[in-house]
């Protein structure tokens, strides 16, 4: 019993130590804090991000207080980023140079200026200013972006991280939402493309959705199915996700999961229904997976589930049918043989009976 308990105790101790170590490490990494100083034109003072009513052509100064929590100097890197939508259907403020949607007229990163680095002495608190040049022309809806704060790594930390496969970085994001008026604009959604692709080295069918309007499209429910072109009744793959959100004037690739199966060249049809803002958007689009695409993605994919070869299935089915036919033929032949033997026995028995009757009649005939 003790031999069983000791290893268990040892393992639990290691787990607890790892958890405590990770918590302490996380606390040490959070070496600075960030707080937005909200201006008078803030629409809602209870919010912790900038939600500002602006006027065309004016200059806005966004002030953010940085607090160094450590007893050593810290360098904070600052970026003014345009809000995009990542592949998980989440509004992302961390992309430095994202591929922007064609419908976006005024990226936040283009109108915001900020010093890229701020050095904080031990325990120092400093206020940084981000200058925002509001467009001269009036705009509908909102301009959405974020101020992204990270700690700059020292040379020693960079070298240490180079040998690690997993790198953890902590960041603060302060959102910035600019609007000129309260007038709501209608929501809309487009399907741009459907194609074979990959996520984390796993095959997926990617349906690119576009929010072409200058408003957030929130709480989306997406239900998608993929069919073979010659069979639109039976879905090959299906994926449903809820609570997705899209940044204004952005697009993202919704991944339809394939359960780790290999791509097969051929023609397909993707059907999708998206619900958001009390509206429903039905989409349907045909697409093709070429042999080259299938081979490329299948070669790069991990954990592929091997599917039975179609020819092998046909051979197995054909063999099974042949076995059934042979068994049936043999059974029929055995039955016919037994039937013939029974008939011969019946005839022989009948013949014997006639012969015996003849002999009996001869014995009964009186003598002259």
C-alpha angles and dihedrals in degrees: 000000000000090000089059096044098050096061091046092052090047092051093047090050091053091049092050091048091050092050093048091046092051092049092050091045091051091050091050091050092057091076097154139030133215132213128179115226102216117219129220094265091061107128096209119025091193092067121092095214132065112273102170136180104217139185124225113265097012126125119235123202112206113197123202125182116221120198123195107215096186135083091236137063116281129194115209121201116213129198131179104214135185115240113250136168118251127213091268093062093254127132106248127203097173103078111108098192106012125175100257126214117253091236092063109101102175117030112200091228089062096056099038124082125191139158106261094221137031123188116214122197117221109300090353123151117207134175117222124197126219115198116215120192106205111216116263091227119071114253135203124232120355141320109220129196143131143230107233119203125190135162115251112237122236120234090258093052092048092053091046092050091050089071094049124090094203119049122192119202126178121213140176121218125196111191122223121203119181125190137163100203144002096249108128119223124214119262121238138175135198135194107223105177147344122209145142115276147144140249118195090345092306123119117250137162106240119214110189112216123193130204100201095180131090093243137080114265103210143183093020122181113202123191116181136174134185121213135184108251091240094050116045094165101066118057114219095195132011135183132180125187132176138199096032120158133200128203118232114281095002140121137207139182113251107209119222105204121231100196091246092300125147123255115253119205113246148089120297142174125223118206120190140175121197123190123192139135091014092301134109125213118193117198134185126178135167119222139170133225110208124212090248092052092047092050094046095051095039091052091052097042123102129214094016113181109231111234122205114265111255092225090051090052090051091048091050092047092045091048091049091051090048091051090050090050092048092048090048091048092048091048090050092048092048090048092050091047092051090046091053091046090050090049091050091049090049092050092046090050091049091049091051091050091052091048092049090049091052092051090049092051091051091054092050095051110108120240119247 
